[in-house]
């Protein structure tokens, strides 16, 4: 899960950079956005798992 966001950002940003001639700015921005989105989703998943395990202990 953590790898998917930055990889999509890399390939999508690389494609957009070639299309618009903005190398490497869009690629870097989209990699960072992908990394942040992946981190957020991982955090939400871990929080949900810990909340579920606390509920099952009660």
C-alpha positions as CSV (number, residue, x, y, z in Angstrom):
1,X,0.0,0.0,0.0
2,X,2.8,2.4,0.8
3,X,4.5,1.8,-2.5
4,X,1.4,2.3,-4.8
5,X,0.9,6.0,-4.2
6,X,4.5,7.1,-4.9
7,X,4.8,4.8,-7.9
8,X,1.6,6.2,-9.5
9,X,3.0,9.7,-8.8
10,X,6.2,8.8,-10.4
11,X,4.7,7.4,-13.6
12,X,1.9,9.9,-13.8
13,X,4.2,12.8,-13.1
14,X,6.8,11.6,-15.6
15,X,4.2,11.3,-18.3
16,X,2.8,14.8,-17.5
17,X,6.3,16.3,-17.4
18,X,7.0,14.9,-20.9
19,X,3.7,16.2,-22.2
20,X,4.1,19.7,-20.8
21,X,7.9,20.0,-20.7
22,X,8.0,20.7,-17.0
23,X,10.6,18.1,-16.1
24,X,11.0,17.1,-13.2
25,X,8.6,19.3,-11.2
26,X,5.3,17.6,-11.7
27,X,6.9,14.2,-11.1
28,X,8.3,15.4,-7.7
29,X,5.0,17.0,-6.7
30,X,3.0,13.9,-7.6
31,X,5.4,11.5,-5.8
32,X,5.0,13.6,-2.6
33,X,1.3,13.7,-3.0
34,X,1.2,9.9,-3.5
35,X,3.5,9.4,-0.5
36,X,1.2,11.6,1.7
37,X,-1.9,9.8,0.5
38,X,-0.4,6.4,1.1
39,X,0.7,7.4,4.6
40,X,-2.8,8.7,5.4
41,X,-4.5,5.5,4.2
42,X,-2.0,3.4,6.1
43,X,-2.6,5.4,9.3
44,X,-6.4,5.0,8.8
45,X,-6.0,1.3,8.4
46,X,-3.9,0.9,11.5
47,X,-6.2,3.0,13.5
48,X,-9.2,0.9,12.4
49,X,-7.3,-2.3,13.3
50,X,-6.4,-1.1,16.8
51,X,-10.0,0.2,17.4
52,X,-11.4,-3.2,16.4
53,X,-8.9,-5.1,18.6
54,X,-9.8,-2.8,21.6
55,X,-13.6,-3.5,21.0
56,X,-13.0,-7.2,20.9
57,X,-11.3,-7.1,24.3
58,X,-14.3,-5.7,26.0
